[in-house]
Amino acid sequence: MPNTLRPALTAIPAHLQTLLDYEREAKDFLPEATWHYLQGGAMSESSIRNNLASFEKIKLVPRLLNDLTHGSTKCQLLGQSFPHPIFLAPIGHQQLFHPQGEAATALAAEVLQSNLILSTFTNTDLHELKQENPFKWFQLYWQGEREKSLALLKQAEAHDYKAIVITVDSPHKGIRDRENQLFFQLPEGMQHPHTPAHIPLPELKNGEHPVFNGLMRIAPTWKDIEWIIQQTDLPIILKGILHPKDAEIALKIGIKGLIISNHGGRVLDTSIAPLDALSNIRAVVPDDFPLLLDGGIRRGTDVFKAIALGANAVLIGRPYIHGLAVAGALGVAHVLRILKEEFEITMALMGTATVNEINSEYIFRE
């Protein structure tokens, strides 16, 4: 790591051609502790490695000589039409990576017409995202109680966010060895306009357990999710589902979509890779029930594989933050453009003209 960090670029150099190029480059733009906070995961970080490796195990089988002149990456989801199925995952504290934070990310997402899921832990007020932009959802971290959580939801509802994504896989922060060894802390005074950087814990009585009587006491349950569904007409999506039984419960209580995710390997180490969980969950929900895949997407072929195995759209996380660190909004937009173009070319080479044509017949499993 150089002693002096490089300032964010104002033009994209020719050698940045892939998402991996951006990952390599981003390290020079961030303090060491921030870099490892971004790149690190839970415990031994095997989940991070498995998220990536799961795509390598899947091979593609193209069909040829099809007429593709009517080709398009458009997709339909929750009554909305999206120009392409590459969405931006919710990531908090984005001013760690660039002074403009989520404002820069939102600008890039708007230009590339990518659906942005804004984190509860945003440094940018949710009202600063353009109200008339239809491609924005709000991610809700449970605030420890129903009324505080609902108040955030209502703000998003009033500002025309089109869906609410409730992250349910992190009632407790994962044990992050890499992060802890560097004593990473959020900068003192960092602004979080919608919630404290750390949700206050309940006061423990003598003999109570700090985990089970602490965070777990204020963590959401299925009853809380049922209650929140009843308070809004916006579709509620759960992020972090990996088990088919949880998918069945979600469907039964009125959840409108699921994001298959293991939190980028940052919470529970050795958890199943989302791509491996995807087929199991697709098998227990209706064919038209929206499933999104989050975790391990690095190439356009990865997007194709996820859709072929049952996803309606995919989320990227670390890759767009690499772009943000390197070149702000310009970098995020370039990362999105690279991935979108790779996906388009993959579709053409696979003989598929539309997203709806992509299915498991194009997949070979070793």
N, C-alpha and C positions, 0 to 999 in steps of 0.2 A: 504494500500500500504506500503510495507516495506521501511525502510529508505535506505537500500542498495539494488540496483537492482541485480538480479542474472545474471551471465554471460551466454551467449548462451551455450546450452548443446552440447556435442560432441558425445553423444550416446543417444538413445531413451529409456527412462525408460518404464517398462512394464505397468504402469498404464495409459499411453497415448494410448487409444484404439479407440477413436472417435474424430470427429471434435470438438464436444463440450468440450471434455477433453482438447484439445489444446487451445480453447478459454479461459477456466478457468485458464489454466497454464500461458498463455501469459501475463496476467495482471502483474505478478511478474517480468517480464523481461523489462518492459517499464516504463518510467517516467509517472506520473499521467496525465499530460496534453496531452502527446502523445497517451496514452491509450484512453482517451476520444475523441481525434481527430479521432482516428481509429473507435471507436465504435459508435460515435455519428452520428446524422443526423439532418435534417432540423426541426426547430421549436419544436413541441411536440413529434416528432419522431414516429408518428403513422404509417408512411409509412414503416419504418423498421419493426415494429411489424406486419403489414399487409402482408409484403413480406413473412415472416415466416409462419404466420397463414394461408395463402392461400393454402399451401401444406397440412396442417392438415385437411382442409375441403374435400380434395379429398381422396377417398378410392379406394383400388385396388381389382380387381376381377380376381383371377388367373384361368388359364386353365391348366389342368393336363394331364399326361400320354403321352405327346408329346416326340418325339425323339429329343434330344438336343445335340447329340454327334458331330454335325457340328457347334456348337455354336461359336459366335464371337462377339466382341463389335466394329468391324470395321465399319466406316461410310464414306460416300462420300460427299464432300462439295466443290463447286467451282472448280471442276476438280481435287481436291486432295483427296487422301485416307488417313484417320486418323485411328490410332489403336484403339482409343476410343473417345467418344464425350464430354470429360470433358476438357474444355479449361481454361486458366488463364486470368482473366479480367485485363484490364489496370489499374494499380494503380501507381501513381507517388510518388516521394520522399521516395523511399524504404529504403534509408539509415537511415531514422528515426527509422526503426524497426530492422535493423541489419547492421553492418558496411559494409558488402559486397553488400548490396542492391540488385539491379536487376541482378547483376552477379550471386549471389547465386540462385535466383529464376530461372534464365535461365538455370543454370546447372541442377537443379532438374527437370525442364520441359523437358530438353533434355533426361535425363535418363529415365523418365516415359513416354516419347513420347507424351507429352501434348502440344497442340498448345498454345504458349505464345503471348499475345498481349501487346507489349511494349508501355508504355505511353510516350507522348510527354515530360512530366515532369519527365522523368527518370533521376536518378543520374548517370547512366551508359551509356556511349556513345553507340548509336545504332550499331556502327561498331564493338563493342566488343562482340556482340553475334555472335556465329559461323556462318559464311556465308553459309556453306553447309548444315546446319540444315534446313530442309524444313518446320518445324513446328513453324513458326514465322510470325506474322502480326504486322504492325505498326499502333498505334493509333495516330490520328492527332487532336490536338486542333487547331481550326482556329486561325491564328496569327494576326488577325485584318486587314489583306489585302491579296490579292490573291498571289502576287509574293513571299512573305515570307512563306506562306502556301505551295506553290508549291515547293519551295526550299527544305523544309523538306521532302515532298513526294518523290522528286527525289533522295535524299540521301537514303531513304528506298528502293526505286526501285533499285538503284545501288548495294545495299548490299543484294539483293535477298530476301527481305521480300515479302511474297506471296499475301498480300492484304493490303488495307488501310482502317482503321476503323475511320470514322469521328464522334466524339462525338458531338451531336447537342442539347442535353437537358440541357446544363448549360451555356447559354450566360451570365448569372449572377450567382455568387455564392449564394447558399442557405443561409438563415438566420439560423445559427447553434447556438442555445442558449447554449448548453453544452460547446461547443468549446469557445464561446465568454466569458462565465463566468469564464473560466480558463485563459483567455488572451493568448490563444495558438498562437504561431508564429513559422514559420520555422526558423531553426538555421541560424544565420547570416553567410554568406559566403558559404552556402550549394551549391554545384556545380550542375548546370543544363546545360549540354553541348549543348542542342538544342534550348533552349528558356529561357527567363527570368522566374523566379518563378512567376512573375505577369506581364501579358502583359500590356504595357503602355497604358493609357487612352488618348483619344483625349483631347486637351485643350478646356475647356468650355468657351463660350462667356457669357457675362452678361445676366442673365435671363434664360439660358439654363438649362434643367433638368439633374441632375447628372446620372440618370438611362437611360432615353430615349435618351438623347443626348450624353451620355457617352458610356457605354459598348454596348448599343443597336446599336449605330452608327457603331461600328466595328464588330458586330456579323454577322455570315454568313446568307445568304438567299438562297432560292431555286436556284436563278440565279447563285450564287457562286458555289453551288454544281454541277449544270449543267456544269459550266466552268471547274471545276477541273476534272470531268469525261472525258472531251475532251482532257485533257493534259496527260493521262496515259493509258497504256493497262492493268494495274493492276485492279482487281475488287475493286470497292468502296462499302463499307458497312456503313450504318448509325447506330449509337448506340444511343439509347434513345427514339426510336419511341414507342408510346403507342396508338395512335389514328388510326383507320383504314383508315381515309381519307389521313393522311400523308403517310401511307403505299402505297396507290394507287398512290399518286404523285411520290413517290420514284420509284415505279415500272415503271411509265410512262417515267421518265427522264433517266432511264438506271442504277439505283442502282442495284447491284447484290446480295444484302442480307441485312437483318435487324437484329439488336440486340435489342430485346424487353427488355427495362430496364427503371427503374426510378432512376438510378444513386445510387442504394443502399439506397434510401431514404434520400440522402444527399442534395438534391436541392429543390424540391417542396414537402412539406409535404401534406399528405392526397391524393396524387396521386394514381391512380389505381395500384394494384400490378401487376407486369409483367405477372405472371401466369394467372391472370384474363383477362389481355389484349390479351394474346396469341391466344386464340380461335377466338376472334373477328378479329384479323389481318390475321390469317390463312385462314379465310373465304373469304377474298377479294384478295388474291394473288394466283397464280398458285400452284398446288400441289408440284411441284419441285422447288419452289422458297425458298432459304435458310432463315430460321428463327432460331435465337439463343436466348436462354432465360438467362437473367442475373438478379439475385436477389433472395435470400432466400434459395438457395441450401445448405443443410446441411447433407443429407443422400443419400445413393444410391437409396432409394425409391423416393426421390425428383427428381433425374435425370430421373428415369423411368416415373414419372408422367408428367414431362415437355415434354418428347419425345412423350408420348401417346397423349398429347393435341396439338401436332403440331410442336414442336421444333425439329430441326435437330441436335443440340448440345446445351450444357449449359456452362455458365461461372461461376467460383467461384472467389470471391474477398477477403473479410475479412478472410475466413478460411485459405487460403494459407499464408496470412500475419501473422496470429497467429502461423503457423508453422515456418515461417521465423524468428519471434521474439524469439521463443523457441530454435530452433536448426539450424538456417541458412538453407543452401541447403538441409541438411538431414531432417529437419523438413518439408519443403515444399514437398519434395519427399514422406515423410511418409503420409502427409495429402492426397496427390494425390493417393497414393496406397490404403489407407483406403477407400476413396470414390469409387475408381475404383473397388475394391473387393466387396464392398457393392452393387454396381450396377450389377456386374456379378452375384452375388448370387441372387439378386432380379430378374434379367432376368430368371435365372434357375427356381426359385420358381414360377414365373408367367407363365412359359411354353413357353417362347419366346427364340428362338435360335439366332436370329439376331436382330439388331437395327431396321431394316426395318419391322419386324413383330410387333413392338410395336405400338398400335393404341388406339383409344378411346374406343374400345370394352372392354378393360381391366380396364376401369375407372367407378367408381360410384360416382355421386355427391349427397351430402346430400341435 
